[in-house]
């Protein structure tokens, strides 16, 4: 429900203020009667959480979590006023980027707050619940319980918005004396899509289930049961949405007098593109294309037609992400790791017309066992288990395997060989102790994240622990001083170009980690301000990692600039670059803006998010460009991305496999209230 919770579940990290954090030993100790939760994923246990009420009535929370080397230690103390809402909240502790401190209070008719990213106040005239930016799960649990206790299951929020709970489904958990019925509620108004949260029969918080789950101790085995129940329930509403938003034309469709991005290489003005039965049948100057009398004509005057966009790094979180991604013009995604069963179930429902979603090209995420194991990973504890997971990925219909940082580097050659034997693509992070040149030698087809490409020039002390925070801290410290024209980077770039080893840079992630201070408005999200719930937009001001005492923010920014220059050097040398976000999808056009800043032409940047990714996954004969005979995956945008690549955000009409969707209707379904702002 809280913005941080969504980040935990999907993006795995939270920026925070640098400062003097409360030491772990000074944080609250849960009493013997506290309610305890296991923080877990399909990969295993990641931490613990507790909640209890102190003798004076204070609501207390304590959380301890490790995510791939990133340590989170927090507590919270909250009291309620006469209206039952929080009148005082204090959050303490530390997370990987610094101090987790946050406060909220109501005094003399005024509510005031100070978080890691903002400070503000507002008149407090009616009951409203403060939505904390960070903190333990207890604060979310308290909010849920107040929602369920309210007469219409709705409450006003601070700093803004309105939350509502609607019953979603029920399930039985536990055995014998511990058996109980629990209910999932879909919470709206906090995020742009509904968030399922589980409560018991008395309306008390029971569990949160997502890629990262909070399960009551003793009920951990019920996590798959709850996950399936909420997914099945959400699938019903997803099915009902399809005929409302996806329209099958009764005849041909003609986009007339449009600027079109043709053949994945160039823009041409005054074009008409004709589609029939889901396939592009004619492309050419408007004067040379005869539009059938029975065609639906879409006037493209002043607009641009581009291929459906691709996000090459999109961990699709749930059904509700589909309409939002489509509203952004994203008709295809490469999902580089998720809960495998849900991924394949969504693919099956989409194929049957029961789910509105981009077409997903999934990878099976494989990691080793350890404290830094990636959540949602399939875990291999031996070479044989790794090979078995590769074979299962093929049998289950995956397109690729993604190797992760705790994977035993000695197993890489045999694992990649088996994947290639089965026709699977191999990409991923680098196992701790491995440099990109070694990964390429051992069978990688693609290196994920630009900071792993830069790992070639990092000291051994960084490389040997690159499955933890060092994968960020090392490049942040040393990248600024790397000479890209000399070895080891010169040889690596040449090798990647010669062997056509692709890069999924996710520059937008690196920008978010190294460039902004807390409170800065992220340029990836700035155009969307005013279109999403306040709790979501608050997250737009997350800062980057806290800077070590012997460095400055300018040093980190210089290292980001070098990472951006590395992408430019790779592109210039002929390394295939594919655009991905590792985020919500809202960041995709910002990724392209960063490429253009680095020296790509607008055409080259757009190709990285269309035909290049289609080529990477072997789908370019079917889709990825505007050419006769290809599937009609098309986006009509209001503007001229040939001049301003940011105009790609202004989608008007989206066509997927020849079926039409109104971008405004998709935005509404995806929780975006209006078209994003224009950015010069």
Phi, psi and omega per residue, in radians:
X1 nan -0.877 3.107
X2 -1.175 2.621 3.071
X3 -0.929 -0.747 3.133
X4 -1.074 -0.602 -3.124
X5 -1.090 -0.719 3.089
X6 -1.086 -0.714 3.128
X7 -1.124 -0.772 3.104
X8 -0.960 -0.829 -3.020
X9 -1.221 -0.568 -2.994
X10 -1.940 -0.618 -3.003
X11 -1.955 -0.233 2.932
X12 1.299 0.067 -3.139
X13 -2.652 2.655 3.101
X14 -2.275 2.035 2.996
X15 -1.125 2.701 -3.083
X16 -2.668 2.876 3.111
X17 -1.143 2.412 2.928
X18 -1.299 2.493 3.130
X19 2.934 -2.975 3.130
X20 -1.588 1.756 -3.098
X21 -1.396 2.652 3.045
X22 -1.089 2.176 -3.129
X23 -1.054 2.618 -3.100
X24 -0.972 -0.703 -3.071
X25 -1.191 -0.259 3.122
X26 -1.681 -0.073 3.102
X27 -1.293 2.805 -3.061
X28 -1.075 2.522 3.070
X29 -1.820 2.121 -3.132
X30 -1.072 2.372 3.072
X31 -1.300 3.034 -3.080
X32 -1.125 -0.420 -3.107
X33 -1.673 0.171 3.113
X34 -1.182 2.662 3.017
X35 -1.521 2.245 -3.042
X36 -1.958 2.520 3.139
X37 -2.238 2.585 2.996
X38 -1.749 2.213 3.049
X39 -1.569 2.082 -2.932
X40 -2.559 2.887 2.979
X41 -2.501 -3.062 3.093
X42 -1.098 -0.332 -3.139
X43 -1.482 -0.178 3.138
X44 2.286 -2.787 -3.080
X45 -1.524 2.390 3.130
X46 -2.076 -0.187 3.132
X47 2.929 -2.966 -3.126
X48 -2.345 2.712 3.100
X49 -2.469 2.561 3.133
X50 -2.450 2.650 3.042
X51 -2.487 2.513 -3.134
X52 -2.808 2.938 3.079
X53 -1.979 2.172 -3.132
X54 -1.262 2.945 -3.090
X55 -1.044 -0.523 -3.128
X56 -1.552 0.109 3.096
X57 1.628 -0.004 3.127
X58 -1.219 2.326 3.075
X59 -1.448 2.164 -3.039
X60 -2.041 2.538 3.047
X61 -2.415 2.587 3.104
X62 -2.537 2.292 -3.070
X63 -2.400 2.419 3.099
X64 -2.395 2.138 -3.008
X65 -2.604 2.518 3.039
X66 -2.206 2.103 3.100
X67 -2.087 1.817 3.098
X68 0.863 0.826 3.099
X69 1.580 -0.156 -3.133
X70 -1.619 2.136 -3.010
X71 -1.766 2.285 3.109
X72 -2.124 2.083 3.072
X73 -2.290 1.988 -3.040
X74 -2.510 2.669 2.899
X75 -2.376 2.943 3.107
X76 -2.554 2.591 3.043
X77 -2.350 2.233 -3.076
X78 -2.444 2.419 3.043
X79 -2.091 2.789 -3.114
X80 -2.008 2.654 3.098
X81 -1.630 -2.985 -3.104
X82 -1.107 -0.379 3.129
X83 -1.561 0.075 3.102
X84 1.491 -0.075 -3.133
X85 -1.685 2.840 3.105
X86 -0.996 2.313 2.966
X87 -2.054 -0.074 3.094
X88 -2.793 2.207 3.113
X89 -2.373 2.346 3.025
X90 -2.295 2.210 3.068
X91 -2.033 2.352 -3.134
X92 -2.295 2.922 3.028
X93 2.108 -2.843 -3.102
X94 -2.517 2.614 3.052
X95 -2.250 3.085 -2.986
X96 -0.957 -0.495 -3.090
X97 -1.700 0.098 3.059
X98 2.367 -2.565 -3.034
X99 -1.292 2.300 3.139
X100 -1.622 0.172 -3.010
X101 -1.014 2.390 3.118
X102 -2.725 2.491 3.124
X103 -2.395 2.687 3.042
X104 -2.583 2.489 3.077
X105 -2.687 2.688 3.005
X106 -2.083 2.146 -3.118
X107 -2.605 2.289 3.085
X108 0.920 0.733 3.061
X109 1.369 0.202 3.135
X110 -2.228 2.304 3.026
X111 -1.689 2.353 -3.134
X112 -2.360 2.508 -3.137
X113 -2.487 2.696 3.038
X114 -2.527 2.076 -3.110
X115 -2.115 -2.981 3.111
X116 -1.161 -0.363 -3.029
X117 -2.126 -0.229 -3.059
X118 -2.750 2.943 3.003
X119 -2.524 2.467 -3.115
X120 -2.940 3.107 3.106
X121 -2.662 2.820 3.131
X122 -2.758 2.612 3.046
X123 -1.041 2.400 3.113
X124 -1.897 1.660 -3.049
X125 -1.867 -0.344 -3.132
X126 -2.560 2.820 -3.070
X127 -0.993 2.269 3.114
X128 -2.683 2.496 -3.105
X129 -1.740 2.294 3.099
X130 -1.334 2.232 3.062
X131 -1.687 1.878 -3.100
X132 -1.205 2.623 3.080
X133 -1.292 -0.640 -3.120
X134 -2.334 -2.719 3.069
X135 1.749 3.004 -3.129
X136 -1.231 2.973 -3.126
X137 -1.104 -0.407 -3.101
X138 -0.940 -0.635 -3.111
X139 -1.179 -0.671 3.045
X140 -1.160 -0.725 3.136
X141 -1.059 -0.753 3.106
X142 -1.065 -0.727 -3.141
X143 -1.089 -0.783 3.120
X144 -1.011 -0.797 -3.090
X145 -1.124 -0.614 3.082
X146 -1.226 -0.647 3.069
X147 -1.042 -0.832 -3.069
X148 -1.218 -0.458 -3.140
X149 -1.475 -0.254 -3.116
X150 -1.288 2.660 -3.048
X151 -0.992 -0.710 -3.118
X152 -2.005 0.334 -3.138
X153 0.960 0.707 3.091
X154 -2.421 2.492 3.035
X155 -2.503 2.616 3.030
X156 -1.306 2.664 -3.081
X157 -2.129 2.712 2.952
X158 -2.156 2.446 0.114
X159 -1.204 -0.164 3.108
X160 3.101 2.875 3.077
X161 1.802 -3.137 -3.118
X162 -2.470 2.244 3.115
X163 -1.793 2.562 3.123
X164 -2.467 2.479 3.107
X165 -2.014 2.338 3.112
X166 -2.303 2.294 -3.103
X167 -1.056 2.351 -3.063
X168 -1.913 -0.915 -3.117
X169 -2.937 3.042 3.087
X170 -2.248 2.872 3.098
X171 -2.724 2.722 3.034
X172 -1.782 2.336 3.136
X173 -2.300 2.755 3.104
X174 1.425 3.048 -3.139
X175 -2.371 2.637 3.064
X176 1.012 -2.209 -3.091
X177 -1.171 -0.352 -3.112
X178 -1.649 0.010 -3.096
X179 -1.208 2.343 -3.139
X180 -2.693 2.810 3.073
X181 -1.692 2.326 3.104
X182 -2.201 2.708 -3.060
X183 -2.176 2.347 3.049
X184 -1.634 2.354 3.060
X185 -2.034 2.399 3.045
X186 -1.549 2.058 -3.110
X187 -1.715 2.168 3.108
X188 -2.052 2.785 3.085
X189 1.717 -0.210 3.129
X190 -1.760 -0.725 3.029
X191 -2.032 3.042 -3.113
X192 -1.388 -0.219 3.055
X193 -2.228 2.758 -3.108
X194 -1.079 2.491 3.117
X195 -2.053 2.073 3.116
X196 -1.349 2.341 3.047
X197 -2.379 2.461 -3.049
X198 -1.755 2.451 3.099
X199 -2.286 2.752 3.095
X200 -1.548 -3.058 -3.032
X201 -1.138 -0.396 -3.138
X202 -1.606 0.100 3.124
X203 1.431 0.293 3.114
X204 -1.674 2.529 3.129
X205 -0.916 2.313 3.094
X206 -1.972 -0.904 -3.067
X207 -2.808 2.738 2.936
X208 -2.122 2.220 -3.044
X209 -2.168 2.122 3.127
X210 -2.755 -2.779 3.026
X211 -0.973 -0.569 2.990
X212 -2.104 2.243 -2.998
X213 -2.147 2.574 3.003
X214 -1.898 1.897 -3.114
X215 -2.020 2.409 3.097
X216 -1.058 2.450 3.110
X217 -1.016 2.292 -3.090
X218 1.731 -0.268 -3.135
X219 -2.044 0.273 -3.085
X220 -1.006 -0.602 -3.108
X221 -1.183 -0.251 3.139
X222 -1.458 -0.093 -3.087
X223 -0.970 -0.830 3.106
X224 -1.097 -0.579 3.129
X225 -1.123 -0.816 -3.135
X226 -1.182 -0.684 3.134
X227 -1.069 -0.780 3.132
X228 -1.177 -0.707 -3.108
X229 -1.099 -0.799 -3.116
X230 -1.244 -0.589 3.111
X231 -1.168 -0.734 3.114
X232 -1.098 -0.693 -3.126
X233 -1.189 -0.754 3.113
X234 -1.147 -0.529 3.136
X235 -1.097 -0.545 3.138
X236 -1.125 -0.773 3.120
X237 -1.230 -0.545 3.093
X238 -1.111 -0.727 3.138
X239 -1.086 -0.702 -3.120
X240 -1.192 -0.408 -3.093
X241 -1.344 -0.489 -3.016
X242 -0.986 -0.948 -3.098
X243 -1.176 -0.325 3.130
X244 -1.326 -0.523 -3.005
X245 -1.986 -0.430 -3.060
X246 -1.837 1.991 -3.044
X247 -1.979 2.225 3.094
X248 -1.572 2.061 -3.136
X249 -1.059 2.580 3.121
X250 -1.441 -0.201 3.139
X251 -2.778 -2.791 3.134
X252 -1.115 2.751 3.056
X253 -2.175 2.292 3.140
X254 -2.081 2.102 2.960
X255 -1.594 1.928 -2.985
X256 -1.879 2.642 3.042
X257 0.908 0.763 -3.019
X258 -1.945 2.635 2.917
X259 -1.394 2.262 -3.057
X260 -2.222 2.498 3.053
X261 -1.615 1.798 -2.945
X262 -1.748 2.501 2.995
X263 1.010 0.338 -3.136
X264 1.186 0.335 -3.017
X265 -2.405 -0.513 -3.008
X266 -2.680 2.729 3.062
X267 -1.638 2.519 3.069
X268 -2.380 2.302 -3.135
X269 -1.482 2.810 3.011
X270 1.099 0.665 -3.093
X271 -1.739 2.711 2.932
X272 -2.145 2.295 3.131
X273 -2.076 2.129 -3.084
X274 -1.871 2.336 -3.137
X275 -2.135 2.395 3.073
X276 -2.556 2.273 3.118
X277 0.953 0.694 3.033
X278 1.452 0.050 -3.059
X279 -2.191 2.502 3.036
X280 -1.263 2.082 -3.051
X281 -1.859 -0.465 3.103
X282 -2.546 2.480 3.037
X283 -2.468 2.245 3.098
X284 3.044 3.087 3.073
X285 -0.947 2.477 -3.053
X286 -0.912 -0.637 -3.095
X287 -1.218 -0.350 -3.055
X288 -1.754 -0.089 -3.111
X289 -1.886 2.135 3.102
X290 -1.530 2.071 -3.131
X291 -1.526 2.134 3.134
X292 -1.003 2.591 -3.097
X293 -1.100 -0.509 -3.098
X294 -1.596 0.173 -3.091
X295 -1.364 2.552 2.946
X296 -1.424 2.090 -3.062
X297 -1.731 2.214 3.067
X298 -2.005 1.941 -3.077
X299 -1.273 2.106 -3.117
X300 -1.801 0.298 -3.119
X301 -0.990 2.173 3.131
X302 1.377 0.080 -3.112
X303 -2.100 3.010 -3.083
X304 -2.244 2.352 3.093
X305 -1.803 2.149 3.129
X306 -2.178 2.798 3.030
X307 -1.090 2.728 3.006
X308 -0.931 2.360 -3.090
X309 -1.329 2.727 3.075
X310 -2.069 2.377 2.914
X311 -1.881 1.915 -3.028
X312 -1.410 -0.006 3.140
X313 -2.535 1.321 -3.047
X314 -2.243 1.817 3.055
X315 -1.380 1.565 -3.045
X316 -1.037 2.050 -3.009
X317 -1.383 -0.602 -3.034
X318 -2.983 3.140 3.121
X319 -1.023 -0.695 -3.025
X320 -1.142 -0.317 3.115
X321 -1.218 -0.408 -3.060
X322 -0.997 -0.999 3.140
X323 -1.033 -0.666 -3.140
X324 -1.131 -0.807 3.119
X325 -1.056 -0.743 3.122
X326 -1.132 -0.619 3.120
X327 -1.099 -0.437 3.110
X328 -1.473 -0.004 -3.105
X329 1.504 0.153 -3.117
X330 -1.540 1.861 -3.120
X331 -1.788 -0.159 3.113
X332 -2.497 2.471 3.070
X333 -2.389 2.646 2.940
X334 -1.850 1.968 -3.134
X335 -1.587 1.922 -3.015
X336 -1.587 0.450 3.070
X337 2.551 2.207 -3.067
X338 -2.832 -3.007 3.024
X339 -1.327 1.926 -2.937
X340 -0.971 -0.760 -3.078
X341 -1.100 -0.709 3.135
X342 -1.225 -0.646 3.109
X343 -1.040 -0.840 -3.101
X344 -1.255 -0.575 3.089
X345 -1.145 -0.707 3.105
X346 -1.133 -0.680 3.120
X347 -1.084 -0.714 -3.141
X348 -1.151 -0.718 3.136
X349 -1.212 -0.635 3.091
X350 -1.106 -0.735 -3.131
X351 -1.102 -0.500 3.130
X352 -1.554 0.034 -3.139
X353 1.388 0.382 -3.097
X354 -1.851 0.071 -3.123
X355 -2.529 2.254 3.083
X356 -1.602 1.909 -3.028
X357 -2.800 2.656 2.932
X358 -1.033 2.804 3.026
X359 -1.278 2.285 -3.062
X360 -1.866 2.285 3.028
X361 -1.888 1.751 -2.923
X362 -1.627 2.598 2.977
X363 -1.952 2.552 3.026
X364 -1.630 2.121 -3.086
X365 -1.472 2.155 -3.095
X366 -2.129 2.230 3.141
X367 -2.366 3.004 3.029
X368 -1.672 3.092 -3.134
X369 -1.590 2.305 3.108
X370 3.001 3.071 -3.112
X371 -1.124 -0.337 -3.116
X372 -1.838 0.270 3.123
X373 -1.004 2.369 -3.132
X374 -1.223 2.380 3.016
X375 -1.099 2.618 -3.075
X376 1.201 0.073 3.137
X377 -1.306 2.642 2.860
X378 -1.511 2.224 -2.957
X379 -1.776 2.255 3.064
X380 -1.901 2.255 3.092
X381 -1.918 0.092 3.074
X382 -2.722 2.894 3.080
X383 -1.060 -0.730 -3.134
X384 -1.081 -0.706 3.119
X385 -1.142 -0.661 3.105
X386 -1.082 -0.783 3.131
X387 -1.130 -0.663 3.111
X388 -1.123 -0.657 3.115
X389 -1.178 -0.610 3.070
X390 -1.115 -0.798 -3.130
X391 -1.135 -0.652 3.106
X392 -1.147 -0.684 3.102
X393 -1.018 -0.771 3.115
X394 -1.121 -0.814 -3.102
X395 -1.105 -0.571 -3.093
X396 -1.460 -0.118 3.071
X397 1.724 0.299 3.102
X398 -1.354 2.711 -3.126
X399 -1.655 -0.323 -3.008
X400 -2.759 2.903 2.908
X401 -2.041 2.549 3.062
X402 -2.057 2.064 3.138
X403 -1.547 2.495 -3.040
X404 -2.060 3.141 -2.879
X405 -1.275 -0.374 3.130
X406 -1.697 0.016 3.072
X407 -1.104 2.415 -3.140
X408 -1.161 2.053 -3.052
X409 -1.108 -0.388 3.111
X410 -1.203 -0.352 -3.116
X411 -1.555 -0.138 -3.029
X412 -1.057 -0.848 -3.073
X413 -1.004 -0.823 -3.113
X414 -1.201 -0.626 -3.126
X415 -1.165 -0.804 3.130
X416 -1.183 -0.624 3.121
X417 -1.097 -0.716 3.120
X418 -1.179 -0.701 3.103
X419 -1.071 -0.786 3.140
X420 -1.161 -0.641 3.095
X421 -1.034 -0.587 -3.109
X422 -1.592 0.013 3.113
X423 1.445 0.380 -3.136
X424 -1.694 2.485 3.040
X425 -1.327 2.594 -3.138
X426 -2.152 2.161 3.086
X427 -2.573 3.108 3.041
X428 2.564 -3.021 2.963
X429 -1.253 3.057 3.077
X430 -1.763 2.261 3.015
X431 -0.971 2.514 -3.138
X432 -0.919 2.294 -3.128
X433 1.666 -0.084 -3.078
X434 -1.928 2.391 3.032
X435 -1.704 2.793 -3.090
X436 -1.026 -0.633 3.126
X437 -1.087 -0.630 3.111
X438 -1.243 -0.673 3.110
X439 -1.105 -0.709 3.112
X440 -1.134 -0.768 3.102
X441 -1.041 -0.615 -3.081
X442 -1.556 0.072 2.965
X443 2.098 0.053 3.086
X444 -1.141 2.469 3.017
X445 -1.728 -0.249 -3.005
X446 -2.807 2.467 3.060
X447 -1.862 2.190 -3.116
X448 -1.563 2.339 3.113
X449 1.295 2.286 -3.076
X450 -1.147 -0.501 -3.140
X451 -1.213 -0.364 3.033
X452 -1.374 -0.527 3.014
X453 -1.127 -0.743 3.125
X454 -1.165 -0.259 3.138
X455 -1.041 -0.335 3.104
X456 -1.020 -0.567 -3.069
X457 -1.788 0.134 -3.116
X458 -1.468 2.676 3.075
X459 -1.090 2.736 3.112
X460 -0.981 -0.613 -3.108
X461 -1.085 -0.480 3.085
X462 -1.458 -0.815 -3.044
X463 -1.073 -0.659 -3.043
X464 -1.210 -0.305 3.120
X465 -2.194 0.591 -3.048
X466 -1.301 0.020 3.052
X467 -1.548 0.055 3.086
X468 -2.094 -2.585 -3.105
X469 -1.105 -0.346 -3.111
X470 -1.072 -0.432 3.138
X471 -1.142 -0.411 3.044
X472 -1.700 -0.838 -3.027
X473 -1.154 -0.634 3.132
X474 -1.090 -1.002 3.083
X475 -1.042 -0.620 3.105
X476 -1.062 -0.633 -3.120
X477 -1.437 -0.760 -2.909
X478 -1.856 -0.366 -2.999
X479 -1.043 -0.634 -3.082
X480 -1.014 -0.447 -3.070
X481 -1.732 0.073 -3.111
X482 -1.446 2.296 3.067
X483 -1.605 1.923 -3.068
X484 -1.257 -0.275 -3.122
X485 -1.542 -0.053 -3.130
X486 -2.132 2.845 3.059
X487 -1.161 2.583 0.233
X488 -1.545 -0.174 -3.054
X489 -1.250 -0.634 -3.128
X490 -0.997 -0.837 -3.121
X491 -1.182 -0.673 3.139
X492 -1.104 -0.834 -3.132
X493 -1.044 -0.756 3.136
X494 -1.094 -0.715 3.138
X495 -1.148 -0.760 3.127
X496 -1.086 -0.710 3.139
X497 -1.169 -0.767 -3.091
X498 -1.141 -0.654 -3.077
X499 -1.683 0.014 -3.140
X500 0.994 0.794 3.044
X501 -1.433 2.066 -3.034
X502 -1.360 2.822 3.035
X503 -2.281 2.293 3.010
X504 -1.882 1.493 -2.886
X505 -1.194 -0.523 -2.993
X506 0.748 0.933 3.123
X507 -1.020 -0.541 -3.111
X508 -1.121 -0.520 3.056
X509 -1.206 -0.835 3.127
X510 -1.042 -0.687 3.102
X511 -1.050 -0.765 -3.100
X512 -1.174 -0.490 -3.095
X513 -1.444 -0.563 -2.961
X514 -1.946 -0.441 -2.934
X515 -1.627 -0.915 -2.945
X516 -1.425 2.619 2.876
X517 -1.512 2.754 3.047
X518 -1.018 2.341 -3.100
X519 1.726 -0.351 3.081
X520 -1.187 2.446 3.091
X521 -1.434 2.063 -3.110
X522 -1.105 2.278 3.110
X523 -1.153 -0.338 3.078
X524 -1.159 -0.540 -3.036
X525 -1.947 -0.197 -3.070
X526 -0.895 -0.720 -3.138
X527 -1.137 -0.299 -3.070
X528 -1.690 0.026 3.098
X529 -1.072 2.313 -3.110
X530 1.575 0.044 -3.121
X531 -1.999 -0.145 -3.020
X532 -2.274 2.875 3.134
X533 -0.999 2.566 -3.113
X534 -0.942 -0.654 -3.127
X535 -1.119 -0.558 3.090
X536 -1.300 -0.814 -3.092
X537 -1.136 -0.453 3.062
X538 -1.050 -0.619 3.122
X539 -1.193 -0.272 3.101
X540 -1.126 -0.261 -3.095
X541 -1.832 0.329 3.043
X542 -1.094 2.359 3.074
X543 -1.526 3.110 3.102
X544 -1.456 -2.988 3.107
X545 -1.051 2.519 3.001
X546 -1.064 2.399 -3.070
X547 -1.479 2.333 3.068
X548 -0.972 2.686 -3.023
X549 -1.074 -0.486 -3.108
X550 -1.592 0.129 3.076
X551 -2.205 3.054 3.097
X552 -2.207 2.918 3.051
X553 -1.055 -0.581 3.106
X554 -1.086 -0.615 3.083
X555 -1.117 -0.801 3.131
X556 -1.109 -0.684 3.121
X557 -1.165 -0.625 3.084
X558 -1.152 -0.646 3.089
X559 -1.181 -0.670 3.051
X560 -1.082 -0.748 3.127
X561 -1.032 -0.631 3.114
X562 -1.231 -0.642 3.055
X563 -1.100 -0.699 3.086
X564 -1.129 -0.714 3.098
X565 -1.144 -0.556 3.094
X566 -1.133 -0.718 3.083
X567 -1.067 -0.741 3.125
X568 -1.089 -0.758 -3.128
X569 -1.145 -0.689 3.103
X570 -1.112 -0.798 3.140
X571 -1.065 -0.784 -3.136
X572 -1.078 -0.589 -3.128
X573 -1.378 -0.249 3.135
X574 1.830 0.228 3.065
X575 -1.277 2.253 3.110
X576 -1.122 2.184 3.125
X577 -1.960 2.212 3.105
X578 -2.104 2.357 -3.019
X579 -1.505 2.228 3.083
X580 -2.534 2.868 -3.018
X581 -1.970 -0.561 -2.957
X582 0.907 0.623 -3.107
X583 -2.511 -2.497 -3.077
X584 -1.522 -0.235 -3.000
X585 1.814 -0.454 3.093
X586 -1.037 -0.374 -3.036
X587 -1.528 -0.055 -2.978
X588 -1.084 -0.798 -3.103
X589 -1.182 -0.577 3.048
X590 -1.084 -0.668 3.068
X591 -0.990 -0.754 3.133
X592 -1.205 -0.640 3.073
X593 -1.066 -0.661 3.109
X594 -1.167 -0.617 3.073
X595 -1.127 -0.769 -3.139
X596 -1.106 -0.723 3.064
X597 -1.024 -0.577 -3.105
X598 -1.365 -0.198 3.105
X599 2.102 -0.034 3.020
X600 -1.130 2.598 2.887
X601 -1.291 2.823 3.083
X602 -1.026 -0.630 3.128
X603 -1.142 -0.743 3.141
X604 -1.163 -0.682 3.104
X605 -1.108 -0.800 3.137
X606 -1.121 -0.643 3.103
X607 -1.072 -0.590 -3.128
X608 -1.154 -0.379 3.140
X609 -1.877 0.237 3.107
X610 -2.394 -1.642 -2.994
X611 -1.155 -0.553 -3.100
X612 -1.126 -0.766 3.122
X613 -1.239 -0.631 3.063
X614 -1.038 -0.719 3.085
X615 -1.128 -0.702 -3.102
X616 -1.047 -0.704 -3.097
X617 -1.651 0.078 3.096
X618 1.347 0.421 -3.121
X619 -1.871 0.115 -3.006
X620 -1.222 -0.339 3.057
X621 -1.268 -0.335 -3.087
X622 -1.819 -0.627 -2.997
X623 -2.679 -3.134 3.059
X624 1.851 -0.223 3.128
X625 -2.656 2.834 3.117
X626 -1.580 1.724 3.140
X627 -2.562 2.571 3.115
X628 -1.033 2.335 3.115
X629 1.693 -0.202 -3.122
X630 -1.607 2.760 3.099
X631 -1.024 2.477 -3.089
X632 -1.460 1.320 2.968
X633 -1.788 1.802 -2.942
X634 -2.440 2.660 3.092
X635 -2.372 2.194 3.050
X636 -1.678 2.089 -3.113
X637 -1.994 2.552 -3.139
X638 -1.537 1.708 -3.113
X639 2.519 -2.930 -3.053
X640 -2.304 1.502 3.129
X641 -1.154 -0.190 3.012
X642 -1.143 -0.451 3.127
X643 -1.822 -0.780 -3.125
X644 -2.231 1.808 -3.070
X645 -1.054 -0.430 3.126
X646 -1.134 -0.306 3.110
X647 -1.106 -0.263 3.100
X648 -1.072 -0.323 3.126
X649 -1.235 -0.330 -2.964
X650 -1.681 1.134 -3.102
X651 -1.212 2.512 -3.111
X652 -2.067 -0.931 3.119
X653 -2.290 2.392 3.088
X654 -2.094 2.259 3.072
X655 -2.074 2.227 3.108
X656 -2.205 2.071 -3.126
X657 0.932 0.648 3.069
X658 1.494 -0.051 -3.141
X659 -1.763 2.500 -2.978
X660 -1.706 2.514 3.057
X661 -2.447 2.441 3.063
X662 -1.484 2.172 -3.047
X663 -1.106 -0.621 3.121
X664 -1.144 -0.699 3.099
X665 -1.155 -0.659 3.078
X666 -1.112 -0.735 3.122
X667 -1.044 -0.775 3.139
X668 -1.050 -0.800 3.131
X669 -1.138 -0.511 -3.136
X670 -1.581 0.122 3.067
X671 1.439 0.284 3.082
X672 -1.854 2.112 -2.924
X673 -1.345 -0.383 -3.119
X674 -2.835 3.004 3.120
X675 -1.117 2.420 3.123
X676 -1.108 2.805 -3.092
X677 -1.247 2.706 3.028
X678 -1.316 2.481 3.110
X679 -2.180 2.212 3.132
X680 -1.279 nan nan
